[in-house]
Amino acid sequence: MDSKKRKGGAEKVRESKKKTRKCVKLNQHHSKGLTSAAALEDSRAVENVAGAGGDRSAVGAESSVSEVVAGISAARDPRRPRTSAEGKDTSDTEQRVKIAELSKSSVCMKEPERVNEILTSMRNSGSSTLQVISDFDMTLTRFAYNGKRCPTCHNILENDKLISEECQAELQNLLDTYYPIEIDCTRSPEEKLPLMVEWWTKAHDLLVQQKIKKADLALVVRESEARLRDGYKEFFKHLNDTCVPLLIFSAGIGDVLEEVIRQADVFFSNVKVVSNYMDFDESGVLRAFKGQLIHIYNKREGALLNTQHFQELHSRSNVLLLGDSLGDLNMSDGVSDLQNILTIGYLNDKVDERRQSYLNSYDVVLVKDESMEVPNAILRYITGH
C-alpha cells in the first residue's frame, strides 16, 4: 500500500511539473521549424509539392478555394515571407497548406498562393512568434442570429434600466444616419472620418446625460442578446493554452466589452483590451469617457498610441488580424519588426457592394459566416495543436 501511495504521489508531482512547463515546451516545439523531429511529426497537415506553380489563369481573380490553396511559384520573390524562424529559404521544397475549413463556400481569397506562403512561414516560425489582434463588434461577436441583428457594445446599453426611451430613439436615429455612411464604398476614409467622430461624440454625449450607473452594467449585458461567434470558446481557450497574446481593439465601449467576455468565461490573462472606457465618479455614475476617442477609422492612431504594448511583444513578429471593416486593417500599425501578417475579414453586410474592396484588402474574406471555424482552423495549423 505504501509503495502505491509513493508511486501515486510521484505521478502527481510529475504531472504538476508538466503543466508549469507547458508554454515553454509548446514554444520550444515550434521554434525549430519543420526541421525538428517533433515538427516533422506534426507535418501531417502539410504536403510537399515538387515542381508546383504551373500556369494559373486569371491571376488575382477571386477564388472560393475549393482546391484549398494552390502551390507556390518556384520563382522566389524577396518580398515574400521567409519560411522559417531562421530565415531559411525552403522554396525548393514547396508546400501546400491543407486546412479543410478553407474550402467552405463562405471563404474567398484573391491570392491563395500568398496565403499559402504566409501560413507556411507562420507555422515554421512557431507559436512563440505569434500574436492575434482582433476587432470586437461583429468580428468576435455575431452580426445576426435567427435573422435579427445582434447588438454592439453601444446597443447593449439601450436598455430601459439604463437610458430613457427618448435617448434610445436618438441613438437609433444616429445609427440610421451614420451606419450607411460607414459602409458606403463610394466614400473615401478621409471623407468618412469626421462623420464617424461626429457619430461617436454625439452618442457618448447622450449616454453621459443618462447618468448610467456602473453597478448596472453586468445586468444589462446579461439581459442583452449579444452573442459571441460560434466557436468562440475554442478560440479564446486555444490562445490562452498556447500562450499567444490577444489584443482586442474596439471602437465600442470597453467596460461593456469586458463584461461580455467575462460573463462568457473567456477573459483570460493573455487578453488585453484597447477601447473607449467610461469614467465614473466617486458614486459610480458615468460622467465622461476617458482618453482619446477610438472610432472605426482612427485605429491606426490608436495602435501607435499603444506602442509600449507592441514593444513588449517585440519577439512576436507574426500577426493574425481579424476585422469586419477596412478601418480594422490599421490595428497592427504599431507592431515592430513585422515579419508576416495574415488578415481575415468578416463581410457581414452589403456583400455585393463591398465584396471586391474586401478581396482587395483582406487575405481571407468570410462572407456571412457567423462562426470562428476558419480562424480556429488556421490557429490550429499555425500552432500545430
C-alpha positions as CSV (number, residue, x, y, z in Angstrom):
1,M,0.0,0.0,0.0
2,D,2.8,2.5,0.9
3,S,4.5,1.7,-2.4
4,K,1.3,2.5,-4.3
5,K,0.9,5.8,-2.4
6,R,4.5,6.8,-3.1
7,K,4.0,5.9,-6.8
8,G,0.8,7.9,-7.0
9,G,2.5,10.9,-5.3
10,A,5.4,10.8,-7.7
11,E,2.9,10.8,-10.7
12,K,1.2,13.9,-9.3
13,V,4.5,15.7,-9.0
14,R,5.4,14.8,-12.5
15,E,2.0,16.0,-13.8
16,S,2.4,19.3,-11.9
17,K,5.8,19.9,-13.4
18,K,4.4,19.1,-16.9
19,K,1.7,21.8,-16.5
20,T,4.2,24.5,-15.3
21,R,6.4,23.9,-18.3
22,K,3.6,23.7,-20.8
23,C,4.0,27.1,-22.5
24,V,7.8,26.7,-22.6
25,K,7.5,23.2,-24.3
26,L,4.9,24.5,-26.8
27,N,7.2,27.3,-27.9
28,Q,10.3,25.1,-28.0
29,H,8.5,22.6,-30.1
30,H,7.9,25.1,-32.8
31,S,10.9,27.4,-32.6
32,K,13.0,24.9,-34.5
33,G,10.6,25.0,-37.5
34,L,9.7,21.9,-39.6
35,T,13.3,20.6,-39.5
36,S,12.9,19.3,-36.0
37,A,11.6,15.7,-35.4
38,A,8.6,16.9,-33.4
39,A,7.6,19.4,-36.1
40,L,8.1,16.8,-38.8
41,E,5.7,14.6,-36.9
42,D,3.2,17.4,-36.9
43,S,3.5,18.0,-40.6
44,R,0.6,15.7,-41.5
45,A,-1.3,18.9,-42.4
46,V,1.4,20.0,-44.9
47,E,2.0,18.3,-48.2
48,N,5.3,18.6,-50.1
49,V,4.8,19.6,-53.7
50,A,7.5,19.1,-56.3
51,G,7.6,21.5,-59.2
52,A,4.4,23.3,-58.3
53,G,3.4,26.6,-59.7
54,G,2.3,25.9,-63.2
55,D,0.2,28.2,-65.3
56,R,-2.5,30.0,-63.5
57,S,-5.2,31.9,-65.4
58,A,-6.8,35.0,-64.1
59,V,-4.1,35.7,-61.6
60,G,-5.5,38.0,-58.9
61,A,-9.1,36.9,-59.5
62,E,-11.4,35.9,-56.7
63,S,-11.1,32.2,-55.6
64,S,-13.5,30.3,-53.3
65,V,-10.7,27.9,-52.7
66,S,-12.5,24.6,-53.4
67,E,-9.0,23.4,-54.3
68,V,-8.0,24.6,-50.7
69,V,-4.8,26.6,-51.6
70,A,-2.7,26.4,-54.7
71,G,1.1,25.7,-54.7
72,I,3.8,28.3,-54.6
73,S,5.6,29.6,-57.6
74,A,9.2,28.3,-57.9
75,A,10.4,31.8,-58.6
76,R,11.3,33.4,-55.2
77,D,10.3,37.0,-54.6
78,P,12.4,38.6,-52.0
79,R,9.3,40.5,-50.7
80,R,7.6,37.2,-49.9
81,P,7.7,36.0,-46.3
82,R,10.6,33.9,-45.1
83,T,9.7,30.3,-44.4
84,S,11.3,29.6,-41.1
85,A,12.3,31.4,-37.9
86,E,15.9,31.4,-39.0
87,G,15.0,32.9,-42.4
88,K,16.0,29.8,-44.4
89,D,14.6,29.7,-47.9
90,T,12.7,26.5,-48.4
91,S,11.2,27.3,-51.8
92,D,12.8,24.2,-53.3
93,T,10.6,22.1,-51.0
94,E,7.3,23.7,-51.9
95,Q,4.4,23.1,-49.6
96,R,0.7,23.2,-49.9
97,V,-1.2,24.1,-46.8
98,K,-4.1,21.7,-46.1
99,I,-6.8,23.3,-44.0
100,A,-10.2,21.8,-44.8
101,E,-12.1,24.8,-43.5
102,L,-10.7,27.0,-46.2
103,S,-12.8,25.1,-48.7
104,K,-16.0,26.4,-47.1
105,S,-18.4,28.2,-49.5
106,S,-18.1,31.3,-47.3
107,V,-14.4,31.6,-47.8
108,C,-13.0,33.8,-50.6
109,M,-9.4,34.7,-51.4
110,K,-7.9,36.9,-54.1
111,E,-4.3,35.5,-53.8
112,P,-4.5,31.9,-52.3
113,E,-0.8,31.4,-53.2
114,R,0.2,34.3,-51.0
115,V,-2.0,33.0,-48.1
116,N,-0.2,29.6,-48.6
117,E,3.2,31.2,-48.1
118,I,2.2,33.3,-45.1
119,L,0.6,30.3,-43.3
120,T,3.7,28.1,-44.0
121,S,6.1,30.8,-42.8
122,M,4.0,31.4,-39.6
123,R,3.8,27.7,-38.8
124,N,7.5,27.3,-39.3
125,S,8.2,30.2,-37.0
126,G,6.1,28.7,-34.3
127,S,3.5,30.0,-31.7
128,S,6.2,31.8,-29.7
129,T,6.3,34.4,-32.6
130,L,2.6,34.8,-32.9
131,Q,0.2,37.4,-31.7
132,V,-3.5,38.0,-32.5
133,I,-5.1,41.4,-33.0
134,S,-8.9,41.5,-33.4
135,D,-11.8,43.9,-33.6
136,F,-14.8,43.0,-31.3
137,D,-18.2,44.1,-32.5
138,M,-19.3,42.0,-35.5
139,T,-15.9,40.3,-35.6
140,L,-15.7,38.3,-32.3
141,T,-19.4,38.8,-31.9
142,R,-22.2,37.7,-34.3
143,F,-23.6,40.1,-36.8
144,A,-27.0,38.4,-36.7
145,Y,-28.9,35.5,-35.1
146,N,-32.1,33.9,-36.5
147,G,-32.4,36.8,-39.0
148,K,-32.1,39.5,-36.3
149,R,-29.2,41.9,-35.9
150,C,-27.2,41.3,-32.7
151,P,-26.3,44.3,-30.6
152,T,-23.0,46.1,-30.5
153,C,-21.4,47.3,-27.2
154,H,-23.2,50.6,-27.7
155,N,-26.5,48.9,-28.5
156,I,-26.3,46.8,-25.3
157,L,-26.7,50.0,-23.2
158,E,-30.0,50.7,-24.9
159,N,-31.9,49.1,-22.0
160,D,-34.8,50.7,-20.1
161,K,-32.9,50.2,-16.9
162,L,-30.1,52.5,-18.1
163,I,-31.5,55.0,-20.6
164,S,-34.8,56.7,-21.4
165,E,-36.9,55.8,-24.4
166,E,-36.2,59.3,-25.8
167,C,-32.4,58.6,-25.6
168,Q,-32.9,55.2,-27.2
169,A,-34.7,56.8,-30.1
170,E,-32.0,59.4,-30.6
171,L,-29.3,56.7,-30.6
172,Q,-31.3,54.7,-33.2
173,N,-31.6,57.8,-35.3
174,L,-27.8,58.3,-35.2
175,L,-27.3,54.7,-36.2
176,D,-29.7,55.1,-39.2
177,T,-27.9,58.2,-40.2
178,Y,-24.3,57.3,-39.9
179,Y,-24.1,53.5,-40.4
180,P,-24.9,53.7,-44.1
181,I,-22.0,56.2,-44.4
182,E,-19.7,53.9,-42.5
183,I,-20.2,51.1,-45.1
184,D,-20.5,53.3,-48.2
185,C,-17.9,52.1,-50.7
186,T,-18.2,55.3,-52.7
187,R,-16.8,57.5,-49.9
188,S,-13.2,57.7,-49.0
189,P,-11.9,57.1,-45.4
190,E,-10.9,60.7,-45.4
191,E,-14.5,61.8,-46.1
192,K,-15.9,59.4,-43.6
193,L,-13.5,60.2,-40.7
194,P,-15.1,63.5,-39.5
195,L,-18.5,62.0,-39.8
196,M,-17.5,59.0,-37.6
197,V,-16.1,61.3,-35.0
198,E,-19.4,63.2,-35.1
199,W,-21.4,60.0,-34.6
200,W,-19.3,58.6,-31.7
201,T,-19.2,62.0,-30.0
202,K,-23.0,62.5,-30.2
203,A,-23.6,59.0,-28.9
204,H,-21.2,59.4,-26.0
205,D,-22.7,62.7,-25.0
206,L,-26.2,61.2,-25.0
207,L,-25.0,58.3,-22.8
208,V,-23.3,60.7,-20.3
209,Q,-26.6,62.6,-20.0
210,Q,-28.3,59.5,-18.8
211,K,-26.1,59.2,-15.7
212,I,-25.5,55.5,-16.2
213,K,-24.5,53.5,-13.0
214,K,-21.5,51.2,-13.2
215,A,-23.3,48.7,-10.9
216,D,-26.0,48.2,-13.6
217,L,-23.7,47.2,-16.4
218,A,-23.4,43.5,-15.6
219,L,-27.2,43.1,-15.5
220,V,-27.8,44.8,-18.9
221,V,-25.1,42.7,-20.5
222,R,-26.7,39.5,-19.1
223,E,-30.2,40.6,-20.3
224,S,-28.9,41.6,-23.8
225,E,-28.9,39.5,-26.9
226,A,-25.2,39.9,-27.5
227,R,-23.6,36.7,-28.8
228,L,-20.0,35.8,-29.4
229,R,-19.5,33.9,-32.7
230,D,-19.9,30.1,-32.7
231,G,-16.6,28.5,-31.7
232,Y,-15.5,31.4,-29.5
233,K,-14.6,29.2,-26.6
234,E,-12.1,27.2,-28.6
235,F,-10.7,30.5,-30.0
236,F,-10.0,32.1,-26.6
237,K,-9.0,28.9,-24.9
238,H,-6.6,27.8,-27.6
239,L,-4.8,31.2,-27.5
240,N,-4.6,31.0,-23.7
241,D,-3.4,27.4,-23.7
242,T,-0.7,28.1,-26.3
243,C,0.4,31.4,-24.5
244,V,-0.5,33.5,-27.6
245,P,-1.4,37.1,-26.6
246,L,-4.8,38.5,-27.9
247,L,-5.3,42.3,-28.3
248,I,-8.9,43.2,-28.7
249,F,-9.0,46.6,-30.4
250,S,-12.5,48.0,-30.3
251,A,-14.3,51.3,-31.2
252,G,-17.1,50.1,-28.8
253,I,-17.2,50.6,-25.1
254,G,-14.5,48.8,-23.1
255,D,-16.5,48.4,-19.9
256,V,-19.3,46.6,-21.8
257,L,-16.9,44.5,-23.9
258,E,-15.0,43.3,-20.9
259,E,-18.3,42.3,-19.2
260,V,-19.4,40.3,-22.3
261,I,-16.2,38.2,-22.3
262,R,-16.1,38.0,-18.5
263,Q,-19.7,36.5,-18.5
264,A,-18.7,34.1,-21.3
265,D,-15.8,33.0,-19.0
266,V,-13.1,33.7,-21.6
267,F,-11.5,36.8,-20.1
268,F,-8.1,35.2,-19.7
269,S,-4.8,36.8,-18.6
270,N,-3.5,36.8,-22.2
271,V,-6.3,39.2,-23.3
272,K,-5.7,43.0,-23.5
273,V,-8.4,45.4,-24.5
274,V,-8.0,48.8,-26.1
275,S,-11.3,50.6,-26.4
276,N,-13.4,53.6,-25.2
277,Y,-13.7,53.4,-21.4
278,M,-16.3,55.1,-19.2
279,D,-15.2,57.5,-16.5
280,F,-17.3,57.1,-13.4
281,D,-17.5,59.5,-10.4
282,E,-17.0,58.5,-6.8
283,S,-20.6,57.3,-6.5
284,G,-20.3,55.1,-9.7
285,V,-22.2,57.4,-12.1
286,L,-21.0,58.0,-15.6
287,R,-19.6,61.5,-16.0
288,A,-17.5,61.2,-19.2
289,F,-15.4,58.9,-21.4
290,K,-11.7,58.5,-20.8
291,G,-8.9,59.5,-23.1
292,Q,-8.8,59.8,-26.9
293,L,-11.9,58.7,-28.8
294,I,-11.5,55.5,-30.7
295,H,-13.7,55.1,-33.7
296,I,-13.7,52.8,-36.7
297,Y,-11.4,55.0,-38.9
298,N,-8.7,56.1,-36.4
299,K,-7.5,52.7,-35.2
300,R,-4.1,53.4,-36.8
301,E,-3.6,56.3,-34.4
302,G,-4.8,54.1,-31.5
303,A,-2.3,51.4,-32.5
304,L,0.5,53.9,-32.5
305,L,-0.5,55.2,-29.1
306,N,-0.1,51.7,-27.7
307,T,3.4,51.1,-29.0
308,Q,4.5,50.1,-25.5
309,H,2.2,47.1,-25.7
310,F,3.7,46.1,-29.0
311,Q,7.3,46.7,-27.9
312,E,6.7,44.2,-25.0
313,L,5.8,41.7,-27.7
314,H,8.7,42.6,-30.0
315,S,9.6,38.9,-30.5
316,R,6.1,38.2,-31.8
317,S,6.6,39.3,-35.3
318,N,3.8,37.3,-36.9
319,V,0.3,38.7,-36.6
320,L,-3.1,37.1,-37.3
321,L,-5.6,40.0,-37.7
322,L,-9.4,39.8,-37.6
323,G,-11.8,42.6,-38.5
324,D,-15.0,43.4,-40.2
325,S,-14.2,46.8,-41.7
326,L,-11.4,48.2,-43.8
327,G,-10.5,50.5,-40.9
328,D,-9.6,47.4,-38.9
329,L,-6.6,46.7,-41.2
330,N,-4.7,49.5,-39.4
331,M,-4.9,47.8,-36.0
332,S,-1.4,46.3,-36.4
333,D,0.4,49.5,-37.4
334,G,2.2,49.7,-34.0
335,V,3.8,46.2,-34.4
336,S,7.6,46.5,-34.7
337,D,9.7,44.2,-36.8
338,L,6.6,42.7,-38.5
339,Q,7.6,39.6,-40.4
340,N,4.2,38.1,-41.5
341,I,0.6,39.3,-41.2
342,L,-2.5,37.3,-42.2
343,T,-5.7,39.3,-42.3
344,I,-9.2,37.8,-42.1
345,G,-12.2,40.0,-42.8
346,Y,-15.8,39.2,-42.0
347,L,-18.0,40.6,-44.7
348,N,-21.3,40.7,-42.8
349,D,-23.5,43.2,-44.7
350,K,-23.9,44.8,-48.2
351,V,-22.0,41.9,-49.6
352,D,-22.3,42.6,-53.3
353,E,-21.3,46.2,-53.0
354,R,-18.3,45.5,-50.8
355,R,-17.0,42.2,-51.9
356,Q,-14.3,43.4,-54.2
357,S,-13.0,46.0,-51.8
358,Y,-12.7,43.4,-49.1
359,L,-11.0,41.0,-51.5
360,N,-8.5,43.7,-52.5
361,S,-7.7,44.4,-48.8
362,Y,-8.0,41.2,-46.7
363,D,-6.1,38.0,-47.4
364,V,-9.1,35.8,-46.4
365,V,-12.7,37.1,-46.6
366,L,-15.5,35.3,-44.8
367,V,-18.9,36.1,-46.4
368,K,-21.9,36.0,-44.0
369,D,-20.0,33.5,-41.8
370,E,-21.2,33.7,-38.2
371,S,-18.6,31.3,-36.8
372,M,-14.9,31.2,-35.7
373,E,-14.4,28.0,-37.6
374,V,-11.9,29.3,-40.1
375,P,-9.8,31.4,-37.6
376,N,-9.8,28.4,-35.2
377,A,-8.6,26.0,-38.0
378,I,-5.8,28.5,-39.0
379,L,-4.7,28.8,-35.4
380,R,-4.6,25.0,-35.0
381,Y,-2.4,24.8,-38.1
382,I,0.0,27.6,-37.1
383,T,0.4,26.4,-33.6
384,G,0.4,22.7,-34.5
385,H,-2.3,21.8,-32.0
